[in-house]
Amino acid sequence: QVSLVELGGGSVQPGGALRLACTASGSTFTSDIKAWFRQAPVKQRELVARIGSFGDKNYTDSVKGRFTISRDNARKTTYWQMNRLKPEDTAVYYCNQHRLLTHPAHGYWGQGTQVTVSS
């Protein structure tokens, strides 16, 4: 069993920045894939970024160049740096961790943290 705890989030004006952290405990593996999803009101949850064990990263187009995913395997922590935030980034952000070659839906989820971008 794996438990994921998220920290960070909050409210910020457009153009601002926020940083989220997700720390895992339990039966984790260095090879696990770590990801961040978000869900805006009346929208489906979407994958925004993922990072493999060797630091290989993928981002959805809407956040490329603004957001950065990183991981610290020794601390079992995934970071999500969000810069130049826009109102359309407003959502609940969820961290996810799943075994290599498995679907994220079969992995573990953080509790979710609200990010609100508004003037």
C-alpha positions in Angstrom: 0.0 0.0 0.0 1.2 3.5 -0.8 0.0 6.7 0.7 0.5 10.1 -1.0 0.3 13.4 0.9 0.1 16.7 -1.0 1.3 20.0 0.3 1.0 23.5 -1.2 -1.6 25.1 -3.4 -3.8 28.1 -2.6 -4.8 31.2 -4.4 -2.6 33.4 -6.6 -3.1 36.2 -9.1 -2.6 35.6 -12.8 1.1 35.5 -13.6 2.0 34.3 -10.2 3.6 31.0 -9.1 2.9 28.1 -6.8 4.7 25.0 -5.8 3.1 21.7 -4.9 4.8 18.7 -3.2 3.7 15.1 -3.0 5.4 12.8 -0.5 4.9 9.0 -0.7 5.1 6.5 2.1 4.7 2.7 2.1 5.7 0.2 -0.6 7.2 2.4 -3.2 9.7 1.6 -5.9 12.2 3.8 -7.5 10.9 2.7 -10.9 7.4 4.0 -10.1 6.0 6.6 -12.5 4.9 9.8 -10.8 2.4 12.2 -12.3 0.2 15.2 -11.7 -3.4 15.4 -12.8 -5.9 18.2 -12.5 -9.6 18.5 -12.5 -11.4 21.8 -13.2 -15.1 22.3 -12.3 -17.4 20.3 -14.6 -14.4 18.9 -16.5 -12.8 15.5 -16.5 -9.6 14.8 -14.7 -6.6 15.3 -17.0 -3.0 14.3 -17.0 -0.8 17.3 -17.0 2.7 15.8 -16.5 4.5 12.6 -15.7 8.1 11.8 -14.8 9.9 8.4 -15.0 12.5 7.1 -12.7 15.3 8.4 -14.9 13.8 11.9 -15.0 12.2 11.6 -18.4 9.3 14.0 -18.5 6.2 14.6 -20.5 3.8 17.6 -20.3 0.5 18.4 -21.8 0.7 21.2 -24.3 -1.2 23.8 -22.2 1.5 23.8 -19.4 4.7 23.4 -21.4 7.2 26.1 -20.7 5.4 27.2 -17.6 5.2 24.2 -15.3 7.9 21.8 -14.2 7.7 18.3 -12.7 10.6 16.9 -10.7 11.2 14.1 -8.3 13.6 13.4 -5.4 13.8 9.7 -5.0 15.6 9.8 -1.7 12.8 11.8 -0.2 10.1 10.0 -2.1 8.8 13.4 -3.1 7.4 14.8 -6.4 7.4 18.5 -7.0 5.2 20.6 -9.2 6.4 24.1 -9.9 3.8 26.2 -11.6 4.9 29.6 -13.0 3.0 32.2 -15.1 -0.3 30.8 -13.8 -3.4 31.6 -15.8 -7.1 31.6 -14.7 -7.6 28.4 -16.8 -5.1 26.6 -14.5 -7.6 26.8 -11.7 -8.4 23.2 -10.7 -7.9 20.6 -8.0 -4.4 19.1 -8.5 -3.8 15.4 -7.7 -0.5 13.6 -7.6 -0.4 10.0 -8.8 2.1 7.2 -8.5 1.8 4.0 -10.3 4.0 1.0 -11.2 6.0 1.0 -14.4 3.9 -0.3 -17.3 0.6 0.1 -15.5 -2.2 2.5 -16.0 -2.4 5.6 -13.7 -5.9 4.6 -12.7 -4.5 1.5 -11.1 -2.1 3.5 -9.0 -2.3 5.7 -5.9 -3.6 9.2 -5.5 -3.0 12.1 -3.3 -5.8 13.8 -1.5 -6.0 16.7 -4.0 -5.2 20.3 -3.4 -7.0 23.4 -4.7 -5.2 25.9 -6.9 -7.1 29.1 -7.7 -5.8 31.7 -10.2 -7.9 34.9 -10.0 -7.4 38.6 -9.9 
